[in-house]
């Protein structure tokens, strides 16, 4: 198989979507396939001139015998290439529609909606990472369900978290500091627990939305919880592993997730989880291993977290259930094979 992946630069970006892409590329190459990655310059998903130029150049450079796989974050830049893309074996890799990202103004959202409504139905095939996203593509974007294949992310084996053992309950949240991840909702939820003993670590790059990242730091100060909240930024794997090991609870107040790889990672580590029901983030969570709240409802989230922070016995029972749920999740090897099957 000869495959070209067209993806916004940098391919090394730290996010669940990019990690998925890198795993699939590495797995396909290990299986003997020829996979070339083309990094698209410019601004994405709202394309500027540099992005549309990069899309045109990258598309024109593709060998005639290559399948073209375009990451959904970059697809709006290809809106002017609809006829050309329909004439080639073009596949969309949709983690979630970019028009569903929280934080867009109405004009930007309308632009992305128009681009995705035009592009999605004309792709030869779409690979997506959850049944929930597949349903949205059919229901809201007019994609034929027969042209969609769901390949969920895999998971690595991981040691079970030991927790903080003593001192404050350590709550860990992992997600880029963008509005969609709902870190402001989580901060407001934690502010309602000032009478309890806890500390919160938020791991995620501030670079995609620096203004929003600054607003989050200011919000923690305004809420009077800045001393208990650590914004760790983008950290390496070893540092993140250390945080997973000492965490007692995982929390993510996301407005929408295409899958929720951080939630799967938390379960794999045996951590009770508190999440919001936007997108597919909650589909892994049972009442035995965590709590699910409505997106944006910091009061409900705070009440759910109060029980987890206050009651060690509840945490211990949920941790056992989370560990069991994590053991049932598929491996990356299994999912790479499913991805290869989808392409063939």
C-alpha positions, 0 to 999 in steps of 0.5 A: 500500500502507498499512502500519503497523510496530509496533516497540519504542521507540526506532526509532532504536536502533543494532542490525542489526535496527533498521537493517533495519527503518529501511531497509525503511521508508525504501525503501517510503516512497520507492516511494510507499507509506504507512508509519506507524511506531508505537513501543511503550513498555515493556520488550521482549521480556519485556513489562511492563504498559506494553508490553502496554498499548502493544500494545493501544493501538497495535493498536486505532489501526490503520486497517482498510485497513492491513497490520500489520507487528509486529517480532519483538522486540515480538511477545510483548506481543501475546500477549493479542491473538491472536484480534484479530490473526488477524482482521486482515492481521498480519505478523511481522518475525522477525529471530530468535525472542526465546526463543533470546536467550542470557542469559534465566533458565529462567522467562523463556525459558519465558514467551517460548517459550510466547508465540512458540509461540502467536503465530507460527503464527497470523500471516497471514505471517512475513518473516524474514531468513535461511533458518536462521531460517525453518527454526527457525520451521518445525521448532521453532515449528510455522509453515507454511513456505508462510507464511514469506518470507525477505528477507535484509538488503542491503549498501551499497558500502563502501571496502576496509579498508586495515588497521592497516598497522603495529603491532598486529593490529587486531581489530574486533568489532561487537555490542551488549553483551548475553550473546548476542553472546559478547563474553566468549567473545572476550575469553577467546579473546584472553587466550590470545594474550598472546604475540602483538601485537594490540589489540581494539576492541568497538563496541556499546551497553552500555545494553541490559544494563548489568550484563553490560557491566560484567562484560565490563570486569571480565573484561578486567581479570581476564584481564590484557588490559584495556590491549589492549581498547577498549570503544568503546560506541555510536558514530556512522557516521563513527567506525565507518567509521574503525574499519572502515578500520583493522581487520585482522580482524573477530571475533564470538563470537555464540551466535546470529544471525538473519542477521549484518549485521556479518559481511556488513559485514566481508566488504563491507570485505574483512576476514577474519572469525572467527565462531561457528556459532550461527544464521545468522552463519556462512552467509556465511563460506567457508574462504577468507575466514574461520574458523567455530568452535563457539559458546562454544568460546573455545579453538578460537576462540583457535587460529583467531585465533592464525593470523590474528593471527600470519600476515600472508600468511594475512590477506592471502589471506583478505582478498582472498577476503572482498572477492570474497565481499562484492562478491557480496552483494545491495544494499539496493535489491534487498532492499527490492524483495524486501520489497515483493514479499513484502508484496504 
